[in-house]
Amino acid sequence: MHRYFLLAMCVLMLVVIAVFLVINWHMDTPMQVGEDELVFTVPSGSSLTLLSRSLAEKGLLKWPDVLVVWSRMTGQSRIKAGEYKLRRDDTPRDLLDMLTAGRVVQHQITFPEGLRFAEWLHLLKQQPRLEKLLTDLSGDEVIETLSLEIEHPEGWFFPDTYSYSYGDSDRDILSQAHQRMQAVLAEEWQQRVPELPFNSPYEALILASIVEKETGVTSERGEIAGVFVRRLKRGMKLQTDPTIIYGLGDEYQGYIKRQHLRKATPYNTYIIAGLPPTPIAMPGRGAIHAVLNPEEGDSLFFVAKGDGSHYFSASYEEHLEAVRQFQLQRRSDYRSTPR
């Protein structure tokens, strides 16, 4: 009797081992993805049992119950909602590890330096996996929805690459970008040189946005900032085209006419003294650093050379000669620089 019991136990152990080996083999066998990669979504509240059956119906899992059994054996039965990506060589074990760890697909959106707030909203609206809560709102409505303590959205969002996943919204990205800009501006303000013509970090942000738009060659950023800082200190008008363009709005069609230089807008720095009322774009850290640490020198003017760089002058006479050299064809739609 005792011998039969031992025999039965041995058979049972062999069966258990065989089952374990089969399950383990299945968990390490590549799934039938059929493509280089497959993206699928796990809704909030989904169970592994329902998901396994759904994947089996799509031909991805051969034995869905095996995945469920293994998850209970290993304590991996709780999965996280989100968007996931399966690759050709992924196995059920990879799938289970992915679902329980919440390794969701990460999307990215890049905001280049110098874009306007309206362009940010347009980029956000084009993201297919991002929930849209703000893109159809006005600037004032966005400020109210985000509970921001600012009066105008322009300039207050830091240009960078931001990651997001399934379920995130444009509100999440803008909140993160605003916090980044606040942090960068505060840090750079603390490291500023003395005797700058700014009464607040916001005024520095305004000029940084202008420097961002004027800079075509990175190495010139500090010198361009120096020109504008010296002009502000001397009470000279900034006379910079990017502010003209911003003030024209939809009226601007790709070139500045002489009549635009005479049009009264809050952003026409050929008319107004000092800074415009708000930034005109989203400046990066480099532009912010430049206006708070401008390059020393005596230049007060610059003119575009046509290759993205500028010629800098200390006197108006020298500037006029540079204009004649680099902008010979001055028509009604000519592009001007500080003078």
Order of alpha helices (4+ residues) and beta strands (2+ residues): alpha-beta-alpha-alpha-beta-alpha-beta-alpha-alpha-beta-alpha-alpha-alpha-alpha-alpha-alpha-beta-beta-alpha
